[in-house]
């Protein structure tokens, strides 16, 4: 049996009066690669913080292997401004950086005449230097910089990016640097909270390779089912404050979970039938005992009641509440969108692309992919404003109404409350707007709060709610799955498959692309290339090149 490195024993935790973890027990073993899944708000990030000793449980105990270090990648990247990519990477071991600074300062000092001209002072400085060099070697400093550079390069942050200041990086790039710093330290337990969010497809493939080859144990929270299929050896589901473990990757988990829940429902129904039979017998014996005072009937009733009390009750299978998404759409023009020689050059002379050509027809589901910075989001904004093209022409069908989902959620006003936001999209009464928002899993308290107080996943659901009311027949969706949990993504997939209209979606969610699109358009180096099928077909045709 593999060695247990962390054991949570009957853990409970309440936050803001809400029970998050409830009598949770879980063992983490050396060498496992665990995918931690569950709905948004289930407590997954809280659980990782608890394992990392950042918060304490209200009750229960946690065992951690003596002397074991734990590395946790936070969901939201936070890096100090003013450092370059390489400097931030090297800061993973601040003690090494401190010794290097001391050595540099000492070398400058020893170069001064008053030091090298004084034998005693020079000898004393050389002894200090020798001691610092020994510490530097003990900490692995001689190979440290090359190790940091190798790790950054493996994650797609090569030499061309090392001098870039961290404040000029995207969210995904900042996350890669934070991950690189952890990988350099190689802690025996690595806790990754949505490491793939905002990463493009090449970066995700690099991440998969690194996780698969990691020598320690990895626990990863992710809504990317493709990534979980590629790296996980076990899936742990957090639901109703407790965990359930499944061996295998995400696909194996999904199948096993369905089988378990079906079996549980069958056992529950059989037990309820048995309980009803015993309760009827108890009622019958109690009735007989009341009509004819008979000790035997009383004993029989008590015996049946004890049998009922000792019975291990099987819980009824309950599905978590899902949002209701009805993007009905309508037919519109046959030729929905045409790009004819479209180019975009900025005022500073930077050319994004120069000759884009494609046609999208009614009913198509098209995925737009390509590396970060290729111009995918910029192309969407040009479609929303066809006159912004520097060259060429963007043609929309005469009866096309666009519904736009913004990756950065800039279409939402943080100061607005949810009811006002919804009523701007359609003429609803206050009561109707509240009822509509409840279908998207918002609470009565939330609907009158400012949008700025919502989480990323909640703002995503609000954007989808507005799309429902706007009734478009062309959906431009820019990374719609980024902040959604897996149940919500599955609802979106089902809805898009039934949508009477056309879909053009930017996504780095490969599982979603396989489920939701039937054509891939790749934007790379200013050129559009088309591939028939979903993401897997696209990879096959490209020969798995990235």
C-alpha positions in Angstrom: 0.0 0.0 0.0 1.3 3.5 -0.9 2.4 5.8 1.9 -0.2 8.2 3.2 1.2 11.8 3.1 -1.9 13.7 4.2 -5.0 12.4 6.1 -8.0 14.5 6.9 -10.1 12.9 9.7 -13.7 13.9 10.2 -13.1 17.5 9.2 -15.8 20.2 9.4 -15.7 23.9 8.6 -18.3 26.6 8.4 -17.7 30.0 6.7 -20.1 33.0 7.1 -22.6 30.6 8.8 -22.6 28.1 5.9 -21.3 24.6 6.4 -18.6 24.0 3.7 -17.0 20.8 4.9 -19.0 18.3 6.8 -17.4 15.3 8.6 -15.0 14.9 5.7 -12.4 12.1 5.7 -9.8 11.7 3.0 -6.4 10.1 2.5 -3.8 11.4 0.0 -1.1 8.9 -0.9 2.4 9.4 -2.3 2.5 9.4 -6.1 -1.2 10.0 -6.8 -2.4 12.5 -9.4 -5.8 13.5 -8.1 -8.4 15.6 -10.0 -10.6 17.4 -7.4 -14.0 18.2 -8.9 -17.3 19.6 -7.7 -19.7 22.5 -8.4 -18.6 26.2 -7.9 -18.9 27.0 -4.2 -18.6 23.4 -3.1 -15.4 24.3 -1.1 -12.6 22.9 -3.4 -10.3 25.9 -3.0 -11.0 26.0 0.7 -10.1 22.3 1.0 -6.7 22.9 -0.7 -6.0 25.9 1.7 -6.7 23.7 4.6 -4.3 21.0 3.4 -1.7 23.7 2.9 -2.2 24.8 6.6 -3.5 28.3 5.5 -6.8 27.8 7.4 -7.8 25.5 10.2 -10.9 23.3 10.5 -13.6 23.9 13.1 -13.4 20.3 14.1 -11.5 17.1 13.2 -7.8 16.5 12.7 -5.2 16.6 9.8 -2.1 14.5 9.6 0.7 15.6 7.4 3.9 13.6 6.8 6.6 15.0 9.1 9.0 17.5 7.3 7.0 17.5 4.1 6.7 20.7 2.2 3.5 21.6 0.3 3.3 23.9 -2.7 0.0 25.6 -3.6 -0.8 27.4 -6.8 -3.5 30.0 -6.2 -6.5 30.5 -8.5 -5.8 34.2 -9.0 -2.2 35.0 -9.9 -0.5 37.7 -7.8 3.0 38.8 -8.7 5.1 41.8 -7.5 5.4 44.6 -10.0 8.8 45.8 -11.3 10.4 42.3 -11.7 11.1 40.7 -15.0 9.9 37.2 -15.8 13.3 35.7 -15.1 13.8 37.7 -11.9 10.4 36.5 -10.6 11.3 32.9 -11.5 14.6 33.2 -9.6 12.7 34.6 -6.6 11.2 31.1 -6.0 14.2 30.6 -3.6 14.6 34.1 -2.0 17.4 32.7 0.2 19.5 31.9 -2.9 18.8 35.4 -4.4 19.8 36.9 -1.0 23.2 35.1 -1.0 23.8 36.1 -4.6 23.2 39.7 -3.7 25.6 39.4 -0.7 28.3 37.8 -2.9 27.9 40.6 -5.5 28.2 43.3 -2.8 31.2 41.5 -1.3 33.0 41.3 -4.7 32.4 45.0 -5.2 33.8 45.7 -1.7 36.8 43.5 -2.2 37.7 45.4 -5.4 38.2 48.6 -3.4 41.9 49.6 -2.6 41.2 49.9 1.1 40.2 46.2 1.2 42.6 44.5 -1.3 45.4 46.7 0.0 44.9 45.5 3.6 45.9 41.8 4.1 43.8 41.3 7.3 40.6 42.9 5.8 41.1 40.9 2.6 41.6 37.6 4.5 38.4 38.3 6.5 36.4 39.1 3.4 37.7 35.9 1.7 36.5 33.9 4.7 33.1 35.4 4.5 33.0 34.8 0.7 34.0 31.1 1.2 31.2 30.7 3.8 28.6 32.3 1.5 29.8 30.1 -1.5 29.4 27.0 0.6 25.9 28.0 1.6 25.1 28.8 -2.0 26.3 25.3 -3.1 24.4 23.6 -0.3 21.2 25.2 -1.5 21.8 24.1 -5.1 22.6 27.6 -6.3 25.1 26.6 -8.8 22.4 24.9 -11.0 19.5 27.0 -9.8 19.4 29.6 -12.5 19.6 27.1 -15.3 16.9 25.0 -13.7 14.6 28.1 -13.5 15.3 28.8 -17.2 14.6 25.2 -18.2 11.3 25.2 -16.3 10.1 28.5 -17.8 11.0 27.4 -21.3 9.2 24.0 -20.8 6.0 26.1 -19.9 6.3 28.2 -23.0 8.0 31.2 -21.3 11.2 31.1 -23.4 14.2 33.5 -23.5 12.3 36.0 -25.6 10.0 36.7 -22.6 12.6 36.6 -19.8 13.1 40.4 -19.8 9.4 41.3 -19.9 8.0 42.9 -16.7 5.4 40.8 -15.0 2.8 43.6 -15.0 2.8 43.4 -18.8 1.8 39.7 -18.8 -1.6 38.1 -19.3 -3.3 36.3 -16.5 -2.4 32.9 -18.0 1.3 33.9 -18.3 1.4 35.1 -14.7 0.0 31.7 -13.7 2.7 29.9 -15.7 5.4 31.9 -13.8 3.8 31.0 -10.4 3.7 27.4 -11.5 7.4 27.5 -12.7 8.4 28.7 -9.2 6.7 25.8 -7.6 8.1 23.2 -10.0 11.6 24.5 -9.3 11.1 23.8 -5.6 9.6 20.3 -6.4 7.6 19.9 -3.1 6.4 16.4 -2.4 2.8 17.6 -2.6 1.7 20.1 -5.2 -1.8 21.7 -5.0 -2.9 23.3 -8.2 -6.1 25.5 -8.2 -7.2 25.8 -11.8 -3.7 26.0 -13.3 -5.1 25.8 -16.9 -7.4 28.9 -16.7 -6.5 31.5 -19.4 -3.9 29.2 -20.9 -3.9 28.6 -24.7 -3.8 25.1 -26.2 0.0 24.8 -26.5 0.5 25.9 -22.9 -2.2 23.3 -21.8 -0.3 20.6 -23.6 2.9 21.6 -21.9 1.1 21.6 -18.5 -0.2 18.1 -19.1 3.3 16.8 -19.9 4.8 18.4 -16.7 2.1 17.1 -14.4 2.3 13.6 -15.8 6.1 13.6 -15.2 6.0 15.2 -11.8 7.9 13.1 -9.2 5.6 14.0 -6.3 1.9 13.9 -5.6 -0.4 16.4 -7.4 -3.9 17.5 -6.5 -5.5 19.6 -9.3 -8.7 21.5 -9.4 -9.8 22.0 -13.0 -12.9 22.3 -15.1 -11.0 21.1 -18.2 -12.3 17.6 -18.6 -9.7 16.9 -21.3 -6.8 17.8 -19.0 -8.3 15.6 -16.2 -8.5 12.7 -18.7 -4.9 13.2 -19.6 -3.3 13.6 -16.2 -5.5 12.2 -13.4 -5.1 8.7 -11.9 -7.9 9.4 -9.4 -10.9 11.7 -9.3 -12.2 13.0 -6.0 -15.6 14.6 -6.0 -16.5 17.1 -3.3 -20.3 17.3 -2.8 -22.4 18.3 0.2 -19.2 18.8 2.3 -17.8 15.3 1.8 -15.6 13.6 -0.8 -16.2 10.5 -2.9 -13.2 8.8 -4.6 -13.1 7.2 -8.0 -10.1 5.4 -9.6 -9.1 6.5 -13.1 -9.4 9.7 -15.1 -12.4 11.9 -15.7 -14.2 9.7 -18.3 -13.8 6.7 -16.0 -15.2 8.8 -13.1 -18.2 10.0 -15.2 -19.1 6.4 -16.1 -18.6 5.0 -12.6 -20.5 7.8 -11.0 -23.5 7.2 -13.2 -23.4 3.5 -12.4 -23.1 4.1 -8.7 -25.9 6.6 -8.6 -28.2 4.3 -10.5 -27.4 1.4 -8.1 -27.9 3.7 -5.1 -31.3 4.8 -6.4 -32.3 1.1 -6.9 -31.1 0.3 -3.4 -32.9 3.3 -2.0 -36.2 2.4 -3.7 -35.9 -1.2 -2.4 -35.1 0.0 1.1 -38.0 2.5 1.1 -40.3 -0.4 0.2 -38.9 -2.5 3.1 -39.3 0.4 5.5 -42.9 0.9 4.4 -43.6 -2.8 5.0 -42.0 -2.7 8.5 -43.9 0.5 9.4 -47.1 -1.0 8.3 -46.4 -4.1 10.5 -45.6 -1.8 13.5 -48.9 0.1 13.0 -50.8 -3.2 12.7 -49.3 -4.7 15.9 -49.9 -1.4 17.8 -53.5 -1.4 16.6 -54.0 -5.0 17.8 -52.4 -4.2 21.1 -54.7 -1.3 21.6 -57.8 -3.4 20.8 -56.8 -6.4 22.8 -54.3 -5.7 25.5 -51.7 -8.3 24.4 -48.1 -8.2 25.6 -47.0 -10.3 22.6 -48.3 -7.7 20.1 -46.5 -4.9 22.0 -43.3 -6.9 22.0 -43.6 -7.5 18.2 -44.2 -3.8 17.6 -41.1 -2.9 19.6 -39.0 -5.6 17.9 -39.9 -4.2 14.5 -39.2 -0.6 15.6 -35.7 -1.7 16.9 -35.1 -3.3 13.5 -36.0 0.0 11.8 -33.9 2.1 14.1 -30.8 -0.1 13.5 -31.1 -0.1 9.7 -28.4 1.8 7.8 -30.3 4.3 5.8 -29.4 4.6 2.1 -29.5 8.3 1.0 -31.8 9.3 -1.8 -29.9 10.3 -4.9 -30.2 14.0 -5.4 -28.8 15.9 -8.4 -27.3 19.3 -7.7 -29.5 22.1 -9.0 -28.4 23.3 -12.5 -29.1 26.5 -14.3 -31.8 26.7 -16.9 -30.5 27.9 -20.2 -32.8 28.3 -23.2 -31.1 30.0 -26.1 -34.0 29.5 -28.6 -32.5 31.6 -31.5 -34.1 31.9 -34.9 -33.3 31.2 -38.6 -32.1 34.4 -40.1 -29.9 34.7 -43.2 -28.4 31.7 -44.9 -25.0 33.4 -45.3 -24.3 34.6 -41.7 -20.8 36.0 -41.8 -18.2 36.6 -44.5 -14.6 37.9 -44.1 -13.2 39.1 -47.4 -9.5 40.2 -47.3 -9.9 41.5 -43.8 -6.9 43.3 -42.2 -6.2 45.2 -39.1 -3.4 47.6 -38.5 -3.1 49.7 -35.3 -2.3 53.4 -35.1 1.3 52.5 -34.0 1.8 50.6 -37.2 1.5 47.1 -35.7 -0.2 44.8 -38.1 -2.4 42.1 -36.4 -3.4 40.4 -39.7 -3.8 41.4 -43.3 -5.9 39.0 -45.4 -8.5 36.9 -43.6 -11.0 35.1 -45.6 -13.8 32.8 -44.5 -17.6 32.2 -44.8 -19.9 31.0 -42.0 -23.3 29.6 -42.9 -26.5 29.3 -40.9 -26.5 26.5 -38.4 -22.8 26.0 -38.2 -20.9 25.6 -34.9 -17.4 27.0 -35.5 -14.5 27.0 -33.0 -11.9 29.8 -33.4 -8.6 28.6 -31.9 -5.0 29.9 -31.9 -2.2 30.9 -29.5 -2.7 33.8 -27.1 -2.0 37.1 -28.8 -3.0 35.9 -32.3 -5.9 38.3 -32.4 -9.0 36.1 -31.8 -10.7 38.5 -29.4 -9.8 41.5 -31.5 -11.4 39.7 -34.5 -14.6 39.3 -32.5 -14.7 43.0 -31.7 -14.2 43.8 -35.4 -17.2 41.6 -36.3 -19.2 43.7 -33.7 -17.9 46.8 -35.5 -17.4 45.9 -39.2 -16.1 49.4 -40.0 -13.1 48.9 -37.8 -11.4 46.7 -40.4 -8.4 48.5 -41.9 -8.6 46.6 -45.1 -11.1 44.2 -46.7 -14.8 43.8 -45.7 -16.8 42.1 -42.9 -20.2 41.2 -44.2 -23.1 40.2 -41.9 -26.3 38.7 -43.2 -29.2 41.2 -43.4 -31.3 39.4 -40.7 -28.5 38.6 -38.3 -28.6 39.7 -34.7 -25.4 39.1 -32.7 -25.2 38.0 -29.1 -21.8 38.6 -27.6 -20.2 36.9 -24.6 -17.1 38.8 -23.5 -14.1 37.0 -22.0 -13.2 39.8 -19.7 -16.9 40.4 -18.9 -16.5 44.1 -19.9 -20.1 44.1 -21.1 -21.3 44.1 -17.5 -21.4 47.2 -15.3 -19.9 46.4 -11.9 -21.9 49.1 -10.2 -25.2 47.9 -11.6 -27.4 45.5 -9.6 -28.5 42.2 -11.3 -32.2 43.2 -11.7 -31.3 46.4 -13.5 -28.9 44.6 -15.8 -31.5 42.0 -16.8 -34.3 44.5 -17.3 -32.1 46.5 -19.7 -31.9 43.3 -21.9 -35.7 42.8 -22.0 -38.8 44.6 -20.7 -39.5 42.5 -17.6 -41.3 43.4 -14.4 -39.3 43.4 -11.1 -40.9 40.1 -10.1 -40.3 38.5 -13.5 -36.6 39.6 -13.5 -36.1 38.0 -10.0 -37.8 34.8 -11.1 -35.7 34.7 -14.2 -32.4 35.2 -12.3 -33.3 32.4 -9.9 -33.3 30.0 -12.9 -29.6 30.9 -13.2 -28.9 29.9 -9.6 -28.7 33.4 -8.1 -30.2 33.9 -4.6 -32.7 36.5 -3.5 -29.9 38.3 -1.7 -27.7 38.5 -4.8 -30.2 39.9 -7.3 -30.2 43.3 -5.7 -26.4 43.4 -5.1 -23.9 45.1 -7.4 -22.5 42.9 -10.2 -19.0 43.8 -8.9 -19.6 41.5 -5.8 -20.2 38.4 -8.0 -17.6 35.7 -8.5 -16.2 35.0 -12.0 -18.6 32.0 -12.4 -21.6 34.1 -11.3 -20.7 36.9 -13.8 -20.5 34.2 -16.5 -24.0 33.0 -15.7 -25.3 36.5 -15.8 -23.8 37.1 -19.2 -25.5 33.9 -20.4 -28.8 35.1 -18.8 -28.6 38.3 -20.9 -28.0 36.4 -24.1 -31.2 34.4 -23.4 -33.2 37.6 -23.2 -31.5 39.3 -26.2 -32.6 36.4 -28.5 -29.7 36.5 -31.0 -29.3 34.2 -34.0 -25.4 34.5 -34.1 -23.5 33.8 -30.9 -20.0 35.2 -30.6 -18.7 33.5 -27.4 -15.3 34.5 -26.2 -14.0 31.8 -23.7 -17.5 31.1 -22.3 -16.3 28.1 -20.2 -13.5 29.8 -18.3 -15.3 30.4 -15.0 -18.1 27.9 -15.3 -18.1 24.6 -13.3 -18.4 21.3 -15.2 -22.2 21.0 -14.6 -22.8 24.5 -16.1 -20.5 23.7 -19.0 -22.5 20.6 -19.8 -25.7 22.6 -19.7 -24.1 25.1 -22.2 -23.0 22.3 -24.5 -26.5 20.8 -24.6 -28.0 24.2 -25.2 -25.7 25.1 -28.1 -26.5 21.7 -29.7 -30.2 22.7 -29.7 -29.7 26.3 -30.6 -31.5 27.4 -33.8 -28.9 29.7 -35.1 -25.1 29.9 -35.6 -22.2 29.8 -33.1 -18.7 31.1 -33.4 -16.8 30.4 -30.2 -13.2 31.1 -29.0 -12.2 28.4 -26.5 -9.2 26.6 -25.1 -11.5 24.0 -23.5 -10.7 21.0 -25.8 -13.4 18.7 -24.4 -16.0 21.5 -25.0 -14.8 22.0 -28.5 -15.2 18.3 -29.2 -18.8 18.4 -27.9 -19.9 21.8 -29.3 -18.4 22.5 -32.7 -18.3 20.8 -36.1 -15.6 23.1 -37.7 -12.3 24.6 -36.4 -10.8 27.8 -37.7 -7.3 28.4 -36.5 -5.8 31.9 -36.4 -2.0 31.7 -36.3 0.6 34.2 -37.6 -2.1 36.3 -39.2 -3.5 33.4 -41.3 -6.9 31.5 -41.0 -6.8 27.8 -41.6 -9.9 25.6 -41.6 -10.4 22.1 -40.3 -13.5 20.0 -40.4 -14.6 18.4 -37.1 -13.9 19.1 -33.4 -10.7 19.5 -31.5 -9.6 15.9 -31.8 -10.0 16.0 -35.6 -8.1 19.2 -35.7 -5.2 17.7 -33.7 -5.2 14.6 -36.0 -5.0 16.7 -39.1 -2.2 18.9 -37.7 -0.3 15.8 -36.6 -0.4 16.9 -33.0 1.9 19.8 -33.7 1.5 22.9 -31.7 
